[in-house]
Amino acid sequence: MASSQVYLSHARYGKDKVRVFRIVREEKWHTVAEYNVTALLEGDIDVSYTKADNSVVVATDSIKNITYHLAKTSPHVLHPERFALHLGTYFVSKYAHIHKAFITIEQLRWKRIDVNGQAHSHSFWRDGEEKRIVEVEIDATQGKDKIVANVSAGIKDLLGKSTSFQESRHQRTHAYIHHHKSYDQLTCTRRAVSGRLPQS
């Protein structure tokens, strides 16, 4: 195959599994947020693949350190959707040749410990394994002053249980039934739900 027939159609890269734990202290009242962050970038980076020119590459360590910097300084850090918007907008605004940023945030649960019926000001426990998921696409391809954002959010690893009391209406072939008809049902399932927020 001639080299003129080979071209780079698409390129995206970044940093995965950036662990963030932020404590916001307001006098004696503390609030915590724990995130796993993925930040991926797109833009005019073709030459890094076609000509071995890495001058257009934002180093993945820089992506990680920018995430840490904004986690420390952003006023939106306790709200994963807003923080993802802030982070993605920072990347496309800071680097002229970066036109899209894709931010995924996985938020882990922390709940305040109950002490004598009152929520403790600075003690927490993990009361479930479900995770809040936020996915944000920041698009500056039409210009840095015409940035468009798409946001979707949901929950994964949500463990649910039902103990309904109703007659089963499944078709039954008696030759293959090894138990008596029962009105009790016990089901358990792990679910993921998500939705997309409208553009503003």
N, C-alpha and C positions, 0 to 999 in steps of 0.2 A: 504494500500500500504506500503510495507516495505521501511524503510529509505534508503536502499541500491539502490533502484530504483529511488530515487530523486537526481537530481544533478543540479547545476547551469550551464546553457549552455551559458549565455551571461550576461555581466554586463557593464553598462555605466552610468556615473553620472557626475554632474558638476554644473555650475552656469548659470542661465538664466537672461536676462534683466539687464546686467551691463551697466549702462548709462555712456557714455564717452563724454566729450566735451573738446576739446583741442584747444588752441590758440597758434599759432606759430608766434612770433613777429620777424620780420627782420627790425630793425630800425622803421620807421613809417608805414611799410607795414605789415599788419596782415593777417593771413590765418586761417580759422577755420575748424574744422571737428567735426561732432556730430554723434556718433555711438550708437547703441544698440548691445551689444556683448553677444553671448552665447558661453560658453567654456565647452565641455564635454570630459571626459577622460575614457580610457580603459586601462587595464593592469592586473597585478597579484593582484587583490583585492577580490578574491573569499572568503577569510576567513572573510571578514567583513560581508558577508551575511551568511556563513555557520557556523562560530564559534564565531560570535559577537566580532571579533578582529578588532577594528578600527585603529590600528597602521599603516595599509597600506593605509588609506584614506587621500588624500590631502584635507584638510578642504575646504569647499565651500567658506568660507570667505577668505582663502588664494588664491583661484582661482580668486576671485574678486579683491583682493589687488594686485596680480601679474598683472592683466589686467590694473589696474590703474597705477601701477609702469611703465609698458612698454609704456602705453599711454603717460606718461610724459617724458620718456627717449628715446624711440625708434626713430631712424631717419626715419622710414617708416610710421609714424602715419598718415600722410596726404594721404596715398595711401592704401585703405582698403585691397586690395589683399596682398600687401607686409606686412602690419601690421598683418593680420591674419596668414600669414606664419611665421612671427617672433614670434608671441604669441604661436602658436601651437608647433613650434620647441623648444621654451623655456621649455614648459612643459615636452616633452618627453626627453629632454636633462638633465634637472635638476633632475628628479625623475627616478631612475634606473628601478623601477617596473612599470612605466607607458610607454606603448608601442604605444598608439594611442591617438591623440588629434583631436577633431572635433570643428572647430571654425566657427561660423556664425556671420557675421557682416551686420547689416542693417544701411546704411548711409542715414541720412536725408539731405535735400537740404538746402543750404544757398548760396545766390547770392549777390554780391556786389551791393550796392545802387548806382545808376547813379546820379551824381551831375554835372550839366552843361556839359553833354556829356562825363564825365570822371568817371571811376570806383573809388568809394571812398576807401581809404586805410584801413579803419577799421570799416566800417558800412555795415551791411548785412540785407537782408530780405529773407523770405522763399517764393520762387516763384513757388512752386508746391508741391504736396503731394506725388509724386512718390518717391520711395526709391530704392537706389542701394543695391543689395543683393550679398554678397560674401560668399561662402561656401568652406572651406578648410579642407581636411583630411590629417593629418600628420601621416605617418605610419613608425614606427621604429621597427617593429616586426623582421626584418632581422638583426638588430643591430643598435646601435646608430651612427655608421659611415656609415650606408647605408639607410639613411632616404629617404623616397619617399613621394612626395606631390601630391595631386590631388586638382585642383582649378576649381571651377565653379563660374560664375558671371552673373548677370542679373539685371532686373528692375521689380519692382512690383508696383501696384496701378498707372500705367501710364494711364492717362485719354486722350483719343484721340477722334477726331471728324472728320467726313467726310461730305462735302456738295456737293457731286458729282451731275452731270447733265447728266443723261442718261435714256434711256427708260427701264423700268422694263420688264424683260423677264419671270417673274414668271407665272406659270399656274394659270389661273383665271376662277373661276366659277361664272358667272354673278349674279346668285341668291344670292350669299353671299358677293357681293361687295357693299359697301355703299358710295363710293366716286368715283370721276371721275379719269380717267387715268392721271397720273402726271409724269413729267420728272424730277421733283426736288426730291432729297433725302437728308434727314438729319439723320445721325446716330451718336451715341455716345457710346463709350465702354471703359471699364477699362481693361487694359491688363497687363500681366506679361510675360516677355521674359527672357530667360537665355541661357547660353552656357558654355561648359567645355573647359578650356584651355589645350593644349597639355602638357604632361610631358616633362621636360627638362632634 
